[in-house]
């Protein structure tokens, strides 16, 4: 019975945690794509 009283807090914590990780990942990838556009083609490691 006690565990069910804490369920909203636990679920909310998971939502906030995974949401923050997703937001951080999305922002990091967006900045990486933006930075990659500024690299001259001769300095790209895969060319």
Rosetta constraint file for C-alpha pairs under 8 A:
AtomPair CA 1 CA 5 HARMONIC 6.86 0.50
AtomPair CA 2 CA 6 HARMONIC 6.87 0.50
AtomPair CA 3 CA 7 HARMONIC 6.42 0.50
AtomPair CA 6 CA 10 HARMONIC 6.33 0.50
AtomPair CA 7 CA 11 HARMONIC 5.98 0.50
AtomPair CA 8 CA 12 HARMONIC 5.85 0.50
AtomPair CA 9 CA 13 HARMONIC 6.05 0.50
AtomPair CA 10 CA 14 HARMONIC 6.35 0.50
AtomPair CA 11 CA 15 HARMONIC 6.24 0.50
AtomPair CA 12 CA 16 HARMONIC 6.15 0.50
AtomPair CA 13 CA 17 HARMONIC 6.01 0.50
AtomPair CA 14 CA 18 HARMONIC 6.00 0.50
AtomPair CA 15 CA 19 HARMONIC 5.80 0.50
AtomPair CA 16 CA 20 HARMONIC 6.03 0.50
AtomPair CA 17 CA 21 HARMONIC 6.30 0.50
AtomPair CA 18 CA 22 HARMONIC 6.07 0.50
AtomPair CA 19 CA 23 HARMONIC 6.09 0.50
AtomPair CA 20 CA 24 HARMONIC 6.06 0.50
AtomPair CA 21 CA 25 HARMONIC 6.10 0.50
AtomPair CA 22 CA 26 HARMONIC 6.08 0.50
AtomPair CA 23 CA 27 HARMONIC 6.14 0.50
AtomPair CA 24 CA 28 HARMONIC 6.05 0.50
AtomPair CA 25 CA 29 HARMONIC 6.13 0.50
AtomPair CA 26 CA 30 HARMONIC 6.16 0.50
AtomPair CA 27 CA 31 HARMONIC 6.20 0.50
AtomPair CA 28 CA 32 HARMONIC 6.18 0.50
AtomPair CA 29 CA 33 HARMONIC 6.19 0.50
AtomPair CA 30 CA 34 HARMONIC 6.24 0.50
AtomPair CA 31 CA 35 HARMONIC 6.07 0.50
AtomPair CA 32 CA 36 HARMONIC 6.05 0.50
AtomPair CA 33 CA 37 HARMONIC 6.52 0.50
AtomPair CA 34 CA 38 HARMONIC 7.17 0.50
AtomPair CA 35 CA 39 HARMONIC 7.02 0.50
AtomPair CA 39 CA 43 HARMONIC 6.62 0.50
AtomPair CA 39 CA 44 HARMONIC 6.92 0.50
AtomPair CA 40 CA 44 HARMONIC 6.94 0.50
AtomPair CA 41 CA 47 HARMONIC 7.49 0.50
AtomPair CA 42 CA 47 HARMONIC 7.07 0.50
AtomPair CA 43 CA 47 HARMONIC 7.90 0.50
